[in-house]
Amino acid sequence: MLFGLTFWVNSSMVYSQSIDIHSYEINLEQEKKFEYADSLGRFDYNLNLEYCLYELDGMQYYNKPGIYSAWVSWAIVASFQIGNIKMADSLYQILVNLPDDNLHPFLRAEILHNKSKAYKLYDKNSEAISAARDALLIYEQNVNIEGQIKLNNFLAYLLYHMGNCNMANQYFDQAYQLFPKTIDPELQLSNLVNGVRICICIKDIDKATRILSEATPLAEKLNDPFWWSRYYYAQARFYYDQRNYRKSLVYFDKSIDSAIESHDLVFIAIAQTFKATVFEKLGDHHKALEINREALKIRTETGLKFLMATSYYNMATSFIHLGENDSAEYYIKKGEELYGRFNVKPDLVRGQELRMRVFLSKNDYKNAFKALEKKVKYNDSIFIESNKEKLDELESTIERSKFEQKKNEIEAEIRLQETQKESNLVIINLIFSFIGILLIFLALLYLYIKSRNRRNLIRITQKLVYIQLNSHFIFNALTAMQNLIYKNQTESAIHYLTIFSELLNRVVPVTQKKYVSLQEEINFVIEFLQLQQLRFGDALKYQIHIAPDIIPQKVMLPPMLSYPFLEYAAEECVQRSEEESLIEVHVFREGNTIFYRLDDVGLGFSELSACFIKRYGHQHLSCDDLIKQRISLYNSWFKKRITFAKVQVIRETKVIDALQFSIEI
């Protein structure tokens, strides 16, 4: 007996099997109980938890395994959100250890789905995806259309939050293709709303627009404030991504009004938080602070301690923009106190990021160094876990591919695919080996960063850029090479794998250097853009121009200086560019000054107010802020005169925007 829950299992247990294949355990009375629990979770998770434990009291798993696992899953979420981590951990152990052998297939799928939700809550992403895919396979084998749509949608949600938007899009498409076989408008609208965010993530704006147009009649058909709030929220996020902030505010307000009508306090706070982000973008930091206070008040009333911590960080951000550093430090501390009990590393990283910004604004470099050191420590841990998940995901992707082949191909074709798979695995194993070597390098580098002198702050800053490179760029490169392997383009895969390994071998020593030669910087730029061309082809072109009086091996500059703008150009600008685009790199000398210039021809990466690189948890880091902080540290501590500015270059009758670094020699 744990918290009033009865849990007993032995090898001779007999489960209830008198279940209809289409409806199994769920009946109208049980559906009403689930709906009531859902309504409680919209305005008070403490009441929600009490109700879940009340339903579980005396219930025996082997009599109602599906319903039992569902209530435990609900209780885990509620206890986690209110900060009762001890109870959440105990319930989590109960759920993930529930036996699911010898059960009706649909019961087993439902239990696997509930286990997957618990794994996701505890950031065990590989286990979450594995359990959800097992549940999906059961529904596919038994031709349960609603179950397939539900699990494809859930997998798309999981992968989106892991940052794997391309794979998320595949699962969304699989669910979407099943729409003609179901008449459930709620299931369809839920999937479409989820799909909008995924399409935005992969920069397929036309597809996102089409999905929203298909969602409109479904929302009108349901005509329920709960679903209107989700529909309007998707619209708001769509316009936010298009940087149409005024229009996004209109839809955030509609979403909040609908959530108020449905008494959904939890969702009101979510929409308010994003609305505050819009006002931050518009520069109205007082309004953003006011809205974040409203969201915090709601989250306090509903007992959502995890999301209260988020609100504290958001308020700290507003205070930093307003120059009120003491208030910012107060709310950072409040957020860290709450997040500490959850041990969610990306959020702990954000706390150290905010602390560093406060200390830098005070010119307190000693404490800025301490905050940055802690941030790097958290990022190292996240990076190692992230790459382990990517390896597991590659393996599960292959297993998924094999299953599809078994469904659609005859035995002779299966044997042929197995033969091809063996050769493909050789290449994939090489990729795994390179990642393993990279992890070893990172472990050794972490041991190196222990001395406490001021110059280590420069090295840690460079390592932070390197971690950003790995966490975002490596996955895209591996995915592109994986696609070549699946297309049996082995020679091309080996060619790009060679470039990839050379790039990694070039970048690893950067974390130990204050300066690199211009030759090393240019080699990095070329190899990086070559790998990006694997993804974008002729849509991304580049040219390198070095003046004849420049000796690249003798000119020294900070490492990876241009990287944030190159990443932004490749990840955000190429796909939305409507004209012929080109990155031109120019290096030339005037007197005792070396100029290193990036010409922006038709891409838009030189628009500093919009330039960002992605961070953990879908956070964005300003390219302009990152570069200016690095240059400021170099100028202060190494007495090196470096400047950075946006300039304009006149070429014939055309004016071209460019980003220019100047380095005195």
BELDAQUI-V185184 format. One record per pair of residues at least 24 apart in sequence whose ideal C-beta (glycine too) atoms are under 7 Angstrom apart, sorted by the first residue. I is the first residue (numbers start at 1). J is the second residue. Records with the same first field share a line. If there is no record, write none. Layout:
I->J ; J
This chain:
2->90 ; 94
3->53 ; 87
4->53 ; 56 ; 57
5->56 ; 94
6->58 ; 59 ; 60
7->61 ; 94
9->99
13->62
15->62 ; 65 ; 102 ; 103
16->63 ; 64
17->104
19->104 ; 107
24->66 ; 104 ; 106 ; 107
25->64 ; 66 ; 67 ; 107
30->67
37->74
41->78
42->263 ; 264 ; 265 ; 266 ; 267
43->263 ; 265 ; 266 ; 302
44->302 ; 303
45->78 ; 81 ; 82 ; 302 ; 303 ; 304
46->82 ; 303
48->78
49->75 ; 78 ; 79 ; 82
52->78
61->98
65->103 ; 107 ; 111
66->107 ; 110 ; 111
69->95 ; 98 ; 110 ; 111 ; 114
70->114
73->114 ; 117 ; 118
76->118 ; 121
77->121
80->121 ; 306
81->304 ; 306
82->303 ; 305
83->305 ; 306 ; 341
85->341 ; 342
92->118 ; 122
105->138 ; 142
106->144
108->138
109->135 ; 138 ; 139 ; 147
113->151 ; 154
120->158
123->344
125->158 ; 162 ; 389
126->389 ; 392 ; 393
128->158
129->155 ; 158 ; 393 ; 396
130->396
132->158
133->396 ; 400
137->403
145->178 ; 181 ; 182
146->182 ; 184 ; 187
148->178
149->175 ; 178 ; 182 ; 187 ; 191
150->187
153->190 ; 191 ; 194
156->194 ; 198
157->194
160->197 ; 198 ; 201
164->393
165->198 ; 201 ; 202
166->202 ; 479
168->198
169->198 ; 202
172->198
185->218 ; 221 ; 222
186->222
188->218
189->215 ; 218 ; 219 ; 222 ; 227
193->230 ; 231 ; 234
196->234 ; 237 ; 238
197->237
200->237 ; 238 ; 241
203->575 ; 576
208->238
212->238
225->258 ; 261 ; 262
226->262 ; 264
228->258
229->255 ; 258 ; 259 ; 262 ; 264 ; 267
232->258
233->271
240->278
245->278 ; 281 ; 282
248->278
249->275 ; 278
252->278
265->298 ; 302
266->302 ; 304
268->298
269->295 ; 298 ; 299 ; 307
273->311 ; 314
276->314
280->318
285->318 ; 321 ; 322
288->318
289->315 ; 318
292->318
305->338
306->342
308->338
309->335 ; 338 ; 339 ; 347
312->338
313->350 ; 351 ; 354
316->354
317->354
320->354 ; 357 ; 358
325->358 ; 361 ; 362
328->354 ; 358
329->358
345->378 ; 381 ; 382
346->382 ; 616 ; 617
348->378
349->375 ; 378 ; 379 ; 616
350->619
352->378
360->629
365->454 ; 457
369->457
372->457 ; 460
373->460
376->460 ; 463 ; 464
379->464 ; 467
380->442 ; 446
382->616
383->442 ; 467 ; 470 ; 471
384->439 ; 442
386->471
387->435 ; 439
390->475
391->432 ; 435
394->428 ; 482
420->488
424->485
427->485 ; 490 ; 493
428->485
430->497
431->478 ; 481 ; 497
434->501 ; 504
438->504
441->508
445->511
454->637
455->637
457->633
458->514 ; 633 ; 634 ; 637
459->511 ; 512
461->630 ; 633
462->510 ; 511 ; 559
463->511
465->560 ; 563
466->507 ; 510 ; 511
468->613 ; 615
469->507 ; 563
471->616
472->614
473->567
476->535
477->531
480->534 ; 535
496->531 ; 534
499->527 ; 530 ; 531
500->531
502->527
503->527 ; 528 ; 531
510->559 ; 560
513->559
514->638
515->556 ; 557 ; 558
516->557 ; 559
517->552 ; 553 ; 555 ; 556
518->552 ; 555 ; 557 ; 587
519->552 ; 553
521->557 ; 559 ; 561
522->552
524->560
525->562 ; 566 ; 585
528->566
529->566
532->570
536->574
539->574 ; 581
540->570 ; 574 ; 581
541->581 ; 582
542->582 ; 583
543->582 ; 584
544->585
545->584 ; 585 ; 586
546->587
547->587 ; 588 ; 589
549->589
550->587 ; 588 ; 589
555->594
557->596 ; 663
558->630 ; 634
561->661
562->598
564->613 ; 623 ; 626 ; 627
565->598 ; 605 ; 611 ; 623 ; 659
567->613
568->605 ; 611 ; 612 ; 613 ; 623
569->603 ; 605
573->603 ; 604 ; 605
574->603
577->602 ; 603
592->664 ; 665
593->662 ; 663 ; 664
594->663 ; 665
595->660 ; 662
596->661 ; 663
597->658 ; 660
598->658 ; 659
599->649 ; 656 ; 658
600->656 ; 657 ; 658
601->656
606->646 ; 657 ; 658 ; 659
608->646
